[in-house]
Amino acid sequence: MFQTIFDQIDTMVESVLASLPFLVIAAVILAITWIVAKFASRISARLIGKIDLRPSLRNLIETLVRLGVWITGMMLAALVVFPNFSPSGLLAGLGIGAVAIGFAFQDFFENFLAGVMIMLREKMQIGDVVKTGEIHGKVEFISLRESHIRAFSGELHVLPNSILFKDPLEVVTDLEERRFEVMIGVAYDTDLERASKVLHKAVEGVDLVSKEKDIQVLADNFGASSVDFRVRWWAASSGSEAVMNRDQVVRAIKRELDKADIEIPFPYITHTFKEAVPMKEKANAAF
């Protein structure tokens, strides 16, 4: 019994020693593959740099070049270690195990394909400001599996590409300019035509507001204590101007309304006062 075990061990050792030169050659092929993939990526980056392509599409092409080189190198290494190995045999094996592989790596392939589709489409590029669900920030990185979105508060969100591909996505910076709006209420005894002109003048005087697109001042609603205007304007969709223009518009509106002696009433004062009376009566009744 022990002799049989020793014979099997000797056979395995001889087999390993016999295949050792082939393993060394395969390792050399893989090392050469790593070097070739690195240089191929650099060469493709230089060639692509001469063409006006989107950053995500450049990243996709470079990744596919590296992937092609590695697949070729690994197949050559497999041919050295396993002489009976052939590409047709590999395809036959993949056909048999395709279902099992698909279930085992479902999430991986889903994110991989979603990453390819995201890189191919024109929308949502590196540098865009996007919103998806509760995440709002700037796209910093897109790979074949995941994308990185930097929130304006500093946090980095790492999202699987399948989420960005399937869920609704708002690209805030798709255009150089976008429309902003703010609600402002004026007292009921205010001349609405005069208030509209004052609001329009206030917004028009802000430097960050686009002068090429119309400013809208729309009487929108009858509030509890005011007539509400919806004020709309266009400004840069990204950068500090996208943050500061609203601040400057609100300040300008308040300043111009004060100059015109137009009241911005406190909301719900009457409603609050009416609710306070029953509470007082209820308290007196308790005593």
C-alpha positions in Angstrom: 0.0 0.0 0.0 2.7 2.4 1.0 4.7 1.5 -2.0 1.8 2.4 -4.3 1.6 5.8 -2.6 5.3 6.4 -3.0 5.1 5.4 -6.6 2.3 7.9 -7.3 4.3 10.6 -5.5 7.4 9.8 -7.6 5.3 9.9 -10.8 3.9 13.4 -9.8 7.3 14.7 -9.0 8.7 13.5 -12.4 5.7 15.0 -14.2 6.3 18.4 -12.5 10.1 18.3 -13.3 9.3 17.3 -16.9 6.9 20.2 -17.3 9.1 22.7 -15.4 10.8 24.0 -18.5 7.4 24.6 -20.1 6.2 26.4 -17.0 9.3 28.7 -17.1 8.6 29.4 -20.8 4.9 30.2 -20.0 6.1 32.5 -17.2 8.4 34.3 -19.6 5.6 34.6 -22.1 3.4 36.2 -19.5 6.1 38.6 -18.5 6.6 39.6 -22.1 2.8 40.0 -22.4 2.8 42.4 -19.5 5.5 44.5 -21.1 3.8 44.4 -24.5 0.4 45.3 -23.0 2.0 48.3 -21.2 3.7 49.6 -24.4 0.6 48.8 -26.5 -1.5 50.9 -24.1 1.0 53.8 -24.4 1.1 53.6 -28.2 -2.7 53.5 -28.4 -2.9 56.5 -26.1 -0.6 58.5 -28.3 -2.5 57.5 -31.4 -5.9 58.3 -29.8 -4.5 61.6 -28.5 -4.3 62.8 -32.1 -8.0 62.2 -32.5 -10.7 64.2 -30.9 -12.4 61.6 -28.8 -14.3 61.7 -25.5 -12.1 60.7 -22.4 -14.4 57.7 -21.6 -14.1 56.4 -25.2 -10.3 56.8 -25.0 -10.3 54.8 -21.8 -12.4 52.1 -23.4 -10.1 51.7 -26.4 -7.0 51.5 -24.2 -8.6 48.9 -22.0 -9.7 46.8 -25.0 -6.1 47.0 -26.4 -4.6 45.8 -23.1 -7.3 43.1 -22.8 -6.6 41.8 -26.3 -2.9 41.6 -25.7 -3.4 39.7 -22.4 -5.9 37.2 -24.0 -3.3 36.5 -26.7 -0.5 36.1 -24.3 -2.4 33.8 -22.0 -3.5 31.6 -24.9 0.1 31.3 -26.0 1.2 30.4 -22.5 -1.6 27.8 -22.3 -0.4 26.2 -25.6 3.1 25.8 -24.2 2.0 24.2 -20.9 -0.7 22.1 -22.5 0.4 21.0 -26.0 -3.0 19.5 -26.7 -4.8 22.8 -25.9 -6.4 24.5 -28.9 -8.7 27.6 -29.3 -11.4 25.3 -30.6 -11.3 23.2 -27.5 -11.4 26.4 -25.4 -14.6 27.5 -27.2 -16.2 24.1 -26.8 -15.4 24.2 -23.1 -16.9 27.7 -22.8 -20.0 26.5 -24.6 -20.5 23.7 -22.1 -19.8 25.9 -19.0 -21.4 29.1 -20.3 -24.5 28.7 -18.1 -22.5 28.1 -14.9 -20.1 30.9 -15.6 -23.0 33.2 -16.4 -24.6 32.6 -13.1 -21.4 32.7 -11.1 -20.2 36.0 -12.7 -23.6 37.6 -13.4 -22.9 40.8 -11.6 -19.4 41.1 -13.1 -20.6 40.7 -16.7 -23.5 43.0 -16.1 -21.3 45.8 -14.8 -18.7 45.1 -17.5 -21.3 45.4 -20.3 -22.9 48.5 -18.6 -19.4 50.1 -18.4 -18.9 49.5 -22.2 -22.3 51.1 -23.0 -21.6 54.0 -20.7 -18.2 54.7 -22.4 -19.7 54.4 -25.8 -22.6 56.8 -25.3 -22.1 60.5 -25.5 -23.8 61.4 -22.2 -22.3 61.4 -18.8 -18.6 62.1 -19.4 -15.8 62.6 -16.9 -16.2 66.1 -15.4 -20.0 66.1 -15.7 -22.2 66.9 -12.7 -24.9 64.2 -12.3 -27.7 63.3 -10.1 -28.9 59.7 -9.5 -31.1 58.8 -6.5 -29.7 60.7 -3.5 -26.2 61.0 -5.1 -25.3 64.4 -6.5 -21.7 65.2 -7.6 -19.0 65.3 -10.2 -17.9 62.3 -12.3 -14.2 61.7 -11.7 -13.6 58.3 -13.1 -15.3 55.7 -15.4 -14.0 52.1 -15.7 -15.5 49.0 -17.2 -16.8 47.9 -13.8 -17.5 51.0 -11.7 -17.7 54.8 -11.8 -16.6 57.4 -9.2 -18.7 60.4 -8.3 -17.4 63.1 -6.0 -20.1 64.8 -3.9 -19.8 68.5 -3.4 -19.4 67.9 0.3 -16.2 65.9 -0.4 -17.4 62.3 -0.2 -16.5 59.8 -3.0 -19.3 57.5 -4.2 -18.2 54.3 -6.0 -21.1 53.0 -8.0 -21.4 49.8 -10.0 -22.0 50.7 -13.7 -25.2 48.7 -13.8 -26.8 51.2 -11.4 -25.8 54.2 -13.5 -26.9 52.4 -16.7 -30.3 51.2 -15.5 -31.5 53.9 -13.0 -32.6 57.4 -14.1 -29.7 59.7 -14.4 -29.8 63.5 -14.6 -26.8 65.1 -16.3 -26.8 68.6 -14.9 -24.0 69.9 -17.1 -25.2 68.4 -20.4 -25.4 72.0 -21.6 -23.1 74.9 -20.8 -26.1 76.8 -19.3 -29.2 75.7 -17.4 -32.2 77.4 -16.0 -32.5 78.3 -12.4 -35.5 79.5 -10.5 -36.6 80.9 -7.2 -40.1 81.6 -5.6 -40.8 85.0 -4.1 -44.0 86.3 -2.5 -45.3 89.8 -2.4 -48.2 91.2 -0.3 -51.7 91.1 -1.7 -52.0 94.9 -1.9 -49.0 95.1 -4.2 -49.3 96.3 -7.8 -48.3 93.0 -9.6 -47.2 94.7 -12.8 -44.9 97.0 -10.9 -43.6 94.0 -8.8 -42.9 92.1 -11.9 -40.8 94.9 -13.4 -38.9 95.3 -10.2 -38.1 91.5 -10.0 -37.1 91.5 -13.7 -34.8 94.5 -13.2 -33.2 92.8 -10.1 -32.3 89.6 -11.9 -31.2 91.4 -15.1 -28.6 93.4 -13.1 -26.8 90.3 -11.9 -23.6 89.7 -13.8 -23.7 85.9 -13.6 -27.1 85.7 -15.2 -27.1 85.0 -19.0 -28.0 88.1 -21.0 -28.7 86.0 -24.2 -31.7 84.2 -22.8 -35.0 85.5 -21.5 -35.7 86.2 -17.8 -39.2 85.0 -16.8 -41.2 86.5 -13.9 -44.4 84.5 -13.7 -47.3 85.1 -11.2 -47.5 81.5 -10.0 -49.9 81.1 -7.1 -52.1 82.6 -4.4 -50.3 81.9 -1.2 -51.6 82.1 2.4 -50.3 85.6 2.8 -48.8 86.5 -0.5 -49.0 86.4 -4.3 -46.2 84.1 -5.3 -43.9 84.8 -8.3 -41.8 82.2 -10.0 -38.6 83.9 -11.2 -36.5 82.0 -13.8 -33.1 82.8 -15.4 -30.3 81.1 -17.2 -26.7 80.8 -15.9 -23.6 78.6 -16.2 -24.4 75.0 -15.3 -21.0 74.2 -13.7 -18.2 75.8 -11.7 -18.5 78.4 -9.0 -21.0 80.4 -11.1 -23.5 77.6 -10.8 -23.4 78.0 -7.0 -23.0 81.8 -6.7 -25.6 83.0 -9.2 -28.6 82.0 -7.1 -27.1 83.8 -4.1 -26.5 87.0 -6.0 -30.0 86.8 -7.6 -31.7 86.4 -4.2 -29.7 89.3 -2.7 -30.5 91.5 -5.7 -34.3 90.7 -5.4 -34.4 91.6 -1.8 -32.4 94.8 -2.4 -34.7 96.0 -5.2 -37.9 95.1 -3.4 -36.7 97.1 -0.4 -35.9 100.1 -2.6 -39.4 99.9 -4.2 -41.0 99.5 -0.8 -42.6 96.2 -1.8 -43.3 94.0 1.2 -42.3 90.4 1.4 -44.9 89.1 3.9 -44.1 86.6 6.6 -45.8 83.4 5.6 -48.7 81.9 7.6 -48.8 84.6 10.3 -52.6 84.7 10.2 -52.9 80.9 10.1 -50.6 80.6 13.1 -52.5 83.2 15.1 -55.8 81.5 14.5 -54.5 78.2 15.7 -53.1 79.8 18.9 -56.6 81.0 20.1 -58.2 77.6 20.5 -55.1 76.3 22.3 -55.5 79.2 24.8 -59.2 78.6 25.3 -58.5 74.9 25.8 -55.9 75.7 28.5 -58.3 78.0 30.4 -61.0 75.3 30.2 -58.7 72.9 31.9 -58.6 75.1 35.0 
